C-alpha cells in the first residue's frame, strides 16, 4: 500500500446535465484536438458544433423534447458521442443498445424504451432493415466514412455505397452526413441544470441475473466522473490521448472511458471493435496517457508483439474492471510497465452499471495489489450476509453500495420508479450487487466471485475465481472457467473448462491441474471433471461466457 495526497482537477457535478458538465469542465483548456477517427482529428469547437447541429435537427425536424427517448444502436464511434451529447442537451434519454444484438432483441429494447427514433451504423444493419422499417420510426444512418479524412473518405464511402445497394430502402432515413451539412453552424436552446433527469438507459445483467434496463441520471454520471477526477489530469490537452476500447452500452465505457475522458480534456480515439494490433499501432503513433478495459483485453495486449515497448512510458493510468484479474497476470503485466519506465501500473477497480460505473478503485497513490480498492469519496460499500446485516472485516458476503452515483432504478412498465433498490431502516437506498467479497482492516475490498457462480458442495462454499486464478499460474493454460456440474447421481461437482496455449498430452495436463488444485485448494474445490476446448466461448465484452459453459453437458 502506498499513500500520496491526490490532486483533483474535475469540477463539481452540481445540477449539470452531462453536456453542460462537459462544456464547463473543458472550457478552461481552449480549442484543443478532442476526437480522432482513423488519422483525422477534430477540435473541441468542431465537436461542439456537430453536437449543436444534431440537437437542432432533433428539435426542428423530429420535435423531440425533454423526457423522450431515442435509441443509439451503434459501436464505439464519434457519431455515438455526438448523438449522446446532442440528445442530452435537449433532455432526451439515450437508449444505448449493443450493435450486434439480433433484430428482435433490438426492437424489444426500442419498444420498452418508447424510443422516438434510432441512430444506426449502416455497415452493421443489413439484417435489421426490415425490423427497423416496421417500427415506422425515423432513422439516422451513419457511415464509417462520416469522420474519415479526405484521403480515406473516398475508399470507405465507395465500399459503404456498394453495400447500401443491397439494403431495402429505409422508410424514414436521413444520412448523418446530410444532417451535418444542413444544420452545421446552427444551434437550439437546451435544458439547463436538469441533473436529476434520467440521462441514459443501459442494459445490464441485473443483480438477480436477469437482463434489465438501468436508469442513470445526469447527476449520477457526473458525480461518478467528479469523484474519479483525482486519478489523473491531462497536462497537454489535444496532444495526450486516451484509447476508448469499451462500448458505450456499457457503463464503464460510457461514463469512465468516454465521458470522464471528454471532461478531462483528453483527445479520444474511439475504436469500433477491440483490435490488439491496432491498439499497439496507436500507442506507437500517439502519446497515449490512459486506457481502460477488462481483463481479457489486457491479456491480449500483453501477448501482442510490439505492445511491450518504450511508448508505454507516456501512459500514466491503466485501469481494469468488469471481471477478476489473477495476481500472477497482474504481477507480470506491471513488471512489463516498470521495465518501460512508466509510473503507471495496471490498477483494479470495481463497479456496476447500477452504481453509475466505478465505485471502488486502486490508484497509483493508494492501492493494494489483489484488491478492488477503496470506495470513492462519498460512496458507501459494505459486506452483508443473507439477512442484510453487515459482516465484520475478513468475512465473505454480498457487496452492497450506496451513494450519489447509484441508479434511479430499473425501467419497468408499471413498477415503482426506484425498482431494484433496497432501503434500509434509515431510508438509505442500496444496490445489492449480487457479487461476493470481503473488506480488510485497512478498508480495501476484495472480490470473491459472482454470487450466482458460487458452488456449494456439502455446505462448503467453492469460489470459481480461486480455481481460475490458480490456473493462471500453470504455463500451459491459456484460459479457464470453473462452473457447477453434476455427476450421474445428480451430486454437485466442480467442472473445469480449459483452453491450452498449444496442443499437448491432455492426460498429463489433467493430472498436473488436479495436483495443483489438491496442493493449493480445499478438497471441495478440486475439479472432478476437466474438459479441454480449443477456445472458450466469450461474451461480446470479451469475458468468458460462464453461463454458456454452465449449460453444456
N, C-alpha and C positions, 0 to 999 in steps of 0.2 A: 504493500500500500504506500502510495506517495501522496504528498499534500502540497498544494500551492493555491494561493488566492486567485480565483478565476476572474477574468475580465469580461464583462457583459457589454456587447455592442448593440444589442437589439432593443428597439423601442418598446414601451408598454403596449399591451394589447388594447386597453381601453374598450370602447364600444365600436371599433372599426369593423367594417366588413373586410374580407380578405384583399380586395382590390385597393381599398383605402389604406390598409396596413402596408401593402407592398409599396405603394407610391410614397407614403410617409417615411417608410424605413429607408428608402433608397434615394430620396430627394437630395440628401447631402452629398451624394457622390457624383452628381453631374450626369453627363451623357456618355456612358461607357458602353462597351460591347456587352450586350445582355444575353444573346442567344446565338447558337451556332447550329446550322444544319449542313451536313457534309462539310464543304470547305467555305460556305457562305456565312458571314457574320452579320448580326443585326443589332443596332444600338437600342438602348433603353427607350429613346424617343421614338424609334421606328416600331418597337413592340407596343408601346402605349398607343401610338397612332392606329395600329391594327386592332387593338382591343377596343378603342373608341369607335372605329368604323364598324366592327362587327356588332357592338352593342347598339349602334344606331340602326343597323339592319333589323336586329331583333325587335326593336321598338316600332320602327316605321312600317315594316312590311309584315312581321309576324304578330305584332301587337302583344308581345309578351309583357307580363307585369309581375310585380312582387308576389312571391308565393307560388308562381307557376313552376313547372319542372320541365327540363329539357335534357335529352339523353346524348351523351358523348360516347360513341361506340368506335373507339379508335385506340391504336397503340400509343406508346410514349413518343409524342412529336410536338413540334412547335404549335401546330393548329389546336391541339388539345388544350395547351396552356392559354393561348389567346382566347379560345372559346370559354374556358373556365372563368377567366377574369372578366370577360365581356358579360357573361350571364350573371356573374356575381355582382358586378357593378349595378345592375338593374334589379337585383333582388330575386333572381330566378335560381331555383335549386338545380344543381347539376347532378344528373343521374349517370355516374360512370359505370360502364359495362365492359366486361372483358371482351376484347375484339375477336377472340377465337371461339366464343361460345356458339352452339348451334342456334339456328334461326328461331326455333320455338322457345328456347330459353331467353333469348334476347327480347322477343316480343312479350313474353310474360313479364319481364322486368319493365319494359316500356308501359305496359298496361298497369302494373302495380304502382308505378310512379306517377301515373296520369300525365305522362310526358306529352308536351305540345310539339315535339319535333325531334330530329336526330341529326347529329354530325357523324359522318361515316368516312372511312378511307376506301375509295373505290377499289383499290387493289385487293382488299380483303372481303369484299361484299358480293362476289359473284354468286354465292349460294344463298344470299339473303334478299335479293332484289324483290322477288315476288312477295315475300312476307312483309317487307317494308312498304311496298306499294299497297298491300291490302289494308294497312293501317290508315291510309289516306293522309298521313302526316307530312309536313314539309321536311325536306331532306337537304342538308348542306353536304355536297360531295367534295371531299378533299383529295389531293393527289400528292404523291411523293415529291413531285416537281414544284409544289407551291413555293417552297422556300429554298429551292436549289439555286446555285449560282448560274449565271447565263450559260457558262460552258457546259454545265451538266443538265440544265433545264431541257434542252432540245432532245437529248438522248432519253432522259427519263420520261419526258412528255410524249415522245413518239411511242414508247413502249406502253404507256398507260392508255394512249388513244387507241392503239390496236386492241388492247384488252377490253376497253369500254364498248367496242363494236359488238362484242359477244353478249353484252348485257341487254336485257329488255329495257325499254325507256322508262325512267322514273316518272311517276305522275307529277310529283311536286318537287322537282330537284332544281337547286341553284348551285353552281360551282362556287367554291370558296374564293377562287381567284377572281371571278366576276363580281362577287360582293365587294372584295377589296378594291377593285378598280372603280366601282360605282360610289362607294362610301368613304374611301380613304380621304382623310382631311376633315371629315365631319365628326360631330360629337353629339351626345344626347344627355340630358340630365339623368343622374343616377340616384340610388338610395344612399343615405348618409347615416352613419352611426347606428346601423341596424345589426350590431354584433350578435344579438340574441336570436336572429333568424337562422333557420337551418340553411346551411350552405351547400351541402352535398349529401347524396345518398350513395353509400358504398356497400357492396355486398361482402359479407363476411361469413365465416363458418358458424357464427353463433356460439355462445358458450355452452350450449347443450349439444352441439354437433350438427344441428340442422341449419342449412343455409338461411341467412336472414339479411334484411336490408337495414343498415345502420344509419341513423340520422346524426350528422355532426354539424354543430352551429359554427358560424364565423368565429365566435369568441373562443370556443373550444380549440379550433385550429390555430388561431393566433396566440392563444395562451401557451399552447404547446411549443410553438416557434419561439416565443419570447423566453420561455423557461429553458430552452435549449441554447439560447443566444450566447451563453458564456463559453460554449465549447470551442468556438473559433470565430475569427472575423477576417474578412478579406482585406488584405493590405494593398492590393493592386487591382482595383475594380476594372473589369474588362480584359485584364491580362490573365489573372488567375481563373481557372475554370474548374467546374465540377461535372463529372460524367453522371448522367442520370440513367441507370440501368434497371430501375424498378418501375413497374407500371403505375399509372395514375388511378386505376381502380383499386389499388392497394394503399392503405393509409400511410404506410412508411414511404411509399413512392411519392404520393401527392403532397403530404404535409411536410415531411422532413427533406427528402431528396429534392423536391421541386420548390414548394412554397418557401421553405426556410432558405434555400439557396438563392432564390429570387430576391428575397427580402434582405439577404446578406450581401448583395451586390456582386455575386459571382457571375461568371459567364457560363451559362448552362449549355451542355452538349447532350441533348436527349437522344437515346437510341431506341429505335422501334422494336428491336429484339436484342437480347443479350448475345454478344459475339466476342469471345475472349480475344481472338486475334485482332479484331477491330479496336478493342479497348487498349491493347498493347500499342497499336499504331498511334492511337490518340495520345497515349502517355508520352510517346517519343516526340510527337509533333506539337504538344501543348504543355503549358505549365499547369498541371493538374494538382489542385490543392486539397481536394477531398473526393471521397467516393463512399457510397453506402450500398450494402447489398445483403443477400442471405448467404448462409454458409457454402452451399454448392457453387455459387458464383465465384467466391473467393478461392475455393478449391480448384476450380477450372483455371482461374487466372494463375494460381501458384504453379500449376503444371504446364502452362503455356509458354513455349520458348520466347524469350525476349522480355517477359514481364519483370523478371529479376534483373535490375539494371540501375544505373546512376540516375535515370529520370525519376525514380521513386523519391529522390531527395527533396523534390518540390512539394511532396504531399505532407500535410500536417495532420490530417484526420482520416481515419478509416473506421467505419462503424458497421457492425454486423448484427443482424437480428432476424426474427422470423422463425428461428429454429435453434436448437442447441449446437454448440461447436465443441469438438473434442479438445481436451487440454493438449494432447500431442500435436494436433494440427496447429493450434494457436501458438504453441512454442516454436514450431518450425517456421511458420509464417512471420512471426515477429523477429526471429533471428535473421531472416532474409531482409526485413526492413532495416534492422540495425546495421547489417553489412553495407547497406547502400546509403548510410549517413543521414537518415531521416529521423526526426524525433517522434514521428507518428508510430503508433502501434495499432494493430487491429483490436479494437475495443468492442466488447459485447454490451448489448443493451437488451431491453425487453419492452414489449408493448403489445397492444391490441388495437384494432380499428375502433372497438368500443370505448377506448380511452384516448382517442384522438391521435394515436400512434404511439410514440415512446413515452413510457412512464418511469423507467429507471435506466441508468446508463453508467458505464465506466468512462472516465475521461483520461487524458494524458496527465492530469494532475491528481485525481483521486480514483484509485482503482484497486481491484483485487482480481488477478487472473483466475478464471474459472467461475467467477460470479457474474451476475447480470447487473451489477452495480447498485448504486443507491437511488432512491426515488428523487425525481426532480423537485425543486423547491416548491412547496405548496401542494404537492401531491402526496397523498397518504397511501401507503401499502402495508398490508398486514397479512398474516397467515392464519387461516381459520380452520377449525375442524368441521365435521359434517353437521354439527348443530349450530354452526355460525358463531362460534366462540373463539376468541383469539388464542393462539397457541404460543407457548414460550419459545425463546430463541433455540434453534437447533432442531426443533420438531417439524416434520414434514406435514403440510396441509395444503389447502387451496389458497392460491394467491388472490387477494381481493384489492381493489383500487378505488379511491375516492379523490375528488378534487375538481378544479375548474376546467380540466381538459376532457372530461368524460362525455359520452354521447348524451343526446337528449332522450334516446330510446330507440327501439326497433320500430320500423314502419309497419303499421297494421291497418287493416281496413276499418275496423270498428273498436279496436282496443285502445287502452289509455295512451296518452302522449308519451309517457315515460316507460312504456313496456320494456321489460328486460332489466330494470334497475331494482335493487333491493334496498329498502330503507331500514336503518336501524332504529332503536328506541329514541334516539336523539334527532331523528329526521334526516340524517346524513344519507345521501344516495351512494350506493356502492355498485361496482361492476364485479360480479363473481366470474373470475377468468376461466374456470374450468381447467386451469393448469396447477400443477403441484410444485411446491418449492419450500424453502425454509430461509430464515434470516439468521445471520450470525450476531455475535455480541457487538460488532462494530457497525451494525446497521446495513450490511451488504446482503443482498438477496441472491439465492441460488435456485436455478431451475432444475426440477427433478423429473419432469416429463408431463405429458398431457394426461389429465385425469381420465379421459376416455381411452387412453392407451394403457392404463395401469392393469397389470396382470396379477390376479390374486390366486395363489396356489396354496391350498391347505391353510388359508388365513394369513399367508405371508405375502407382503407387497413386493412385486417384482417390477422394477423400473427399466423399461427397454433402453432408455438412454444410457444406463450404466453398461449394458452389454455392447451397445453400438460404439461407445467411447473406447471400450477395451479393444474392439475390432480394429479401430483406427491405429492401434499400436502394432498390429501384425503387418509385416511388409508386403504380403501378397494380397491383402484385401483392398479393393477399390471403394466399395460401398457396402453397407449392411443395413438391415432393418429387422428388428425383433418384434414379433406380433404374437397374439394369443392364438393358440391352436388347440386341437382336441385329439386324443388318441381314439382307438377303435371302440373304447368303452365310454367315450364322452368325457373323459377326465381332462382337465385343463393342463396344457403344457406350453413351453416356450418354443416357438418355431422361428428359426433364424434364416433369413434370406441374405445371400451374399453374392456380390459380383467381384470377379478377380481382375487383378491388373494384367495378368496374362495366364493363358491356359496351363494347367499342370495336373498333378496327381490329386484328384479331388478327395480320395480317401485319406491321403496323407494330410491334406489341408483340413479335412473334417476332424481328424484326430488332434491336430495342433490347436484348432479352435476350441475343441472340447477341453483339452488340457489347460489352455489359458483361462477358460471360464472356471474350471474346477479350482485352480490355484488362486484366483483373484475375486471370485464372487461366491455368494451363498449357493448352496446346493439347489435351491429352488430356481435360481437364475440361470442354471446351466441349460442350454438349448437341448431338447430331446430330439428335435428334427433340424437338420441343417440342409438347406436347399440352395444349390448354386444356379445362378441365372446369368446369361450374357450381359444383361442390362436390367437394372431395377426400374420399375415404372416411376415416372415423375409427374408432378402436377405442373400446370402452366407457369408456376413460380419457381420451378426447378427444385422443389422439395421432393424427397422420396414419398411416393403415394402409398402410405401405410394402409389406408382404407382399402385400396385395391388389393394389396397383398393379404390383408386380413380375410378378404372374401375368397381368395384362392383355395383350392383343395377342399 
